[in-house]
Amino acid sequence: MSEAVQLERRGEIALVTVDNPPVNALGHAVRAGLLAAFRQAEADPQVRAVVLVCAGRTFMAGADIREFGKPPQAPSLPEVVDVIESASKPSVAVIHGTALGGGLEVALACHYRIARRDAQVGLPEVKLGLLPGAGGTQRLPRLAGVEKALDMIVSGAPIRAGEALDSAIVDELFDGDLVEAGLAFAQRLLDRQLGPRRTGERNERVREDGLAELIAHKRGEAQKRLPGQFSPQRCIDAVEAAIQLPLREGLARERALFQQCLDSPQRAAMIHAFFAEREAARVEGLAADVQPREIRSAAVIGGGTMGVGIVLCFANAGIPVTLLEVNEDALQRGLDRARSLYAASVARGSLSAGELERRMGLIAGVLDYAALNDADVVVEAVFESLDVKRQVFEQLDAVCKPGAILASNTSSLDLDAIAAFTGRPQDVVGLHFFSPANVMRLLEVVRGKATANDVLATAMQLGKRLKKVAVVVGVCDGFVGNRMIFQYGRQAEFLLEEGATPAQVDRALRSFGMAMGPLAVRDLSGLDISHAIRTRQRQTLKPGQTLPTVLDHLIAAGMLGQKSGTGFYHYAEDGRAPQDNPALPAMLEQAAAERGIVRAPVSDEEIVERCVFALINEAASILEEGIAQRASDIDVIFLNGYGFPAWRGGPLFHADSLGLPHVLGRIREFHQRLGAWWQPAPLLERLVAEGRRFADL
Ligand code: T1G
């Protein structure tokens, strides 16, 4: 047996234990160990049943993702799974933690499955650009039915043990000790003379009527929800094989489709994103022994959209939180908004009424700063003005206890200036949430010059506790995400003035894979917000840098985007799809005349390259200035805060996949044609000269 898999006899039952920290990934040693163990149990005449458990915090959480892209090592997981299912003695998988991907597929090959009540099971392969490649697409439909299997496989979302029981994926739930529960269940099988029950041989559920229509419906749904992604449709192809083919042929079809996904560049991009997210948690220069401060209670200043979203983040994590507002009306509006957001979740069925009250019970409202004297962390989410921030931080400095962490949610103001409003700059950090704060996973943790290491460590730990993806960024205008998106949005507006329409710009970038077009995003966030930022930026323009003027014309006409009913688009009262804004063409003609250009057709390719390469060029400067720790952190920021398509891995992974020489070549052309904003970043030029990529940094 390998050290990753142990086999021991408990009377007539063979107990197989997998022990491969941290998540019992099915790396080569585990696969070889499982194969040997099940073969040995099969050959041992004293053994009448097999129980499979995992040590540590979870049942196998899937194949070892680090092995993808490397030469495969026998035995393959399908080979192991085949030996398990075809065994002549009944086997029981004892699930705890998260049985995911290949882990669940091993459990499906066992003849019976029991799960600890707090366990989860799932097939998340689609999130890695893959599909379940060890029988999951053939066995799960046979157990849970085609519709349930399609939902789980195409969404990649795990389900709780109770739902798995209801879907016949597991046979029984248990509490307490894994081995005891497994042995007891196996003993009952023997007492009742129950032998193997092979999932692969159960065909009744994959031969039901109406499955072809169901498949067609799911294809349309997946195409709409995940446009551009390769593996969701392949997942559906594989499940369709379960309906159309006998098991053996279905497994062969699944393997062929798995290989197609494995070979797809999207798999490499999405696995890059998986590891990049975990790498972002590592803060350079932060010793591993730095002790985070304890966060038992929180406070939020400002009950606007952002503030209430942040309040919900704390309440959702079970952290008591106090909301402070300037007057009773504003405070009540904030608390009512919190309750209405929870009520919407209850209406959607994603939150129980009891849980709503429990979470609302964690939220207090106050008008007096003195009430914040015991908060461990305070997050201000007030108006984006340095003067307003000054007032807030001077008061916090006066009332908060020593050691309290004072955080600003500012999206681009100078955190060092904010820290200087207090006598404790070492306790000040930026916690830049993204709207809606209770939904968006990204959290930019802004490290000020004076921010103490333990404050930074606390902020990162708090981010994980709030179920955010926390990424450390440095201080500059817009930190990382907004600083890059300023360039991206600016190009979108320049392209309008040069001849494109909002619908064309947004369509081109949506077909690139962005969740929303840049102009629709501007309309959503409010053109007045963009205009205020634009006004501030006008003060810091470098020679040759100009700004588009279409925004000025829209603001002058009172067109603020969705909030006023018209911006780059017109939004009809009845919520129909946005229409063209009839006043825009004249504004664009005027803006073009002001810049001395004649509007002419623009290609979709130019639109995508101008907007995306603007991101890449700015990112290179950000890396050079040390505002981001690493290139993959910038990818994580754009994947989790700006709707960049996961199947492209992020702007810098995408740049590497295009080839930096090509990217630099186009940027140089833009620089020649369009001037100052396109000055190639020195780091980009250096990487190309040295034949390196962003990934090599
Ligand atoms: N392979 C390799 N390493 C993994 C891993 C995996 N499957 N899962 C986690 N890790 C590492 C992770 O990089 C981190 O490392 C540490 O474990 C803790 O992870 C054939 C083809 C299980 C829910 O997609 O969803 O099976 O940073 O920080 O927040 O059909 O990890 O400490 O060095 O995420 O408690 C399918 C992926 C694979 C599951 C735990 N399985 N993992 O979350 O800890 S493809 C997955 C997760 C497959 C088969 C197909 C989560 C978790 P380090 P963590 P966590």
Residues whose N, C-alpha, C, O or C-beta is under 5 A from the ligand:
A	BS01	T1G	P22 V23 A25 A61 G62 A63 D64 I65 R66 L77 T98 L100 G101 G102 P124 E125 L131 P132 G133 A134 R278
